[in-house]
Amino acid sequence: MPHEYDAIVLGGGPAGSTVATLLAQAGQRVVVLEKEHFPRYHVGESLLPASVAIFERLGVHEAIRETSVRKPGGKWLYGPNEVPGDFTQSDHRATFKSHPYAYLVDRTIFDNILLDRSAECGAEIRCGHEVVGLIQEEGRVVGVRTVDDSRQKAEFRGRLVFDATGLAALIGKQLRIRKPTIEQRMGIFAQYRADPVREDAKNGWFVGQMFYDGWTWLLNLPDDCISVGVVLPVERFRRIRQSPEDLLDRVVRENDLLKNGMTPNPERVSEVHVTGNMGNSCTHLAGEGWVMVGDSGFFIDPCYSSGVHVAMLSACMAADIFLEQPADAPISPAVFELYERKLRHHEKYVTQMVEAFYMASRNTTLQKIVVFLQGCWVKSLRRKFVTFVGGDFSINAGYISRVYHWSRFAAWAFPNTQTAPEHSPDYLVDNRESDSKPPVESKTETASSK
């Protein structure tokens, strides 16, 4: 006998728990089907101030504040130079003017807070339930089939299925509508027991260091833990011919930020985790009986910490649309047209800034220009940049597009004087690459509904 609900949510991460909480608060019958058991480890510890209003709406802000490190901004290291983004320096259009701060979180704790809140509001939480198939009738998704930890099969039916399965992208893959977009990169990361040495890290700043076509990060987490990681192209990793554990250990020993940013001989206290093939997008975000929220719809790159915020923002938008629909009629994909347009706006402009970032990482002349301009930026441009990195990804669309197209032109006009930045470790440098020509336009442009 199938279980009947108003809504079925696939995945209990930030997107799924946000949907579940909002629907349950409104009196809807909602079930969350999560393959894993919470608490569980996840990457994405650096949050954005634009998310704080969502925490307030869900009723979880105080619990997050008590278990997190307050984050005043983010900072990128271009060799010996720094490009900071202080959240107090946003422009007048920023949605976070009244709360110019974010948090660094342990995702094991953060995600658990969110999912516990869903249960508290009345959502049914079923962990250990793997979705093994969609139930479709006359071209419409009407539910899912699951297998639990004891191999018991079950069916769940509802008016709408919310796909919040993250990079697993269950519906996108089953319907074969998920495609790679920008160059495929991967992340290798772990947590270490150490103390931060850098003052900015001590004070809760996100700190990242650019190397040739990649970057490292260092985050000071609660309970004397430090999150470190490296992002690089998938093909580069294959040519290095090291295990993820060996490569991360080597980066921790040799990368300037990680070697000098925390106390010597850090002890790794988690497994080394790998997220591969980042940079994917589904051709559409809603269909007959389903809608995607968060990373299941698209994921670009973690360099601007956009993932958790877009996940929770899209979840709020989709939940609100669901609640506006008559209870006695099927939900048409057409009601999500504005939702799709708004999210594609975010996707387009985050992609442009990400590609501008990697252009600079591959071109030392462009890096020097960026650092020079950053030092003499007029206040209005600096504030537009901070508004973007705070989570308002499409407010200053014209500024973002100018940065992107200017970077393409500069990479073409000022080709590299060397194959890679001086501060890049040799084993992370691909000497066959250069930026003497601008990169090909992102496939996201053509795959997205504008």
Secondary structure, DSSP 4 states (H G I P E B T S, - for coil): --EEEEEEEE--SHHHHHHHHHHHHTT--EEEEESS-SS---S--B--GGGHHHHHHHT-HHHHHHTSEEE-EEEEEETTEEEEEEGGG--TT-TTTT---EEE--HHHHHHHHHHHHHHTT-EEEETEEEEEEEEETTEEEEEEEEETT--EEEEEEEEEEE--GGG-HHHHHTT-EEEEEEEEEEEEEEEE--B-SHHHHTT-EEEEEETTEEEEEEEETTTEEEEEEEEEHHHHHHHT--HHHHHHHHHHH-HHHHHHB-SSPEE-S--EEEEEEEEEES-SEETTEEE-GGGTEE--GGG--HHHHHHHHHHHHHHHHHHS-TTSPPPGGGGHHHHHHHHHHHHHHHHHHHHHHHHHH-HHHHHHHHHHHHT--HHHHHHHHHHHTT-TTTTHHHHHHHHHHHHHHHHHS--SSSS-TTS-GGG--TT---SSPPPPPTHHHHS--
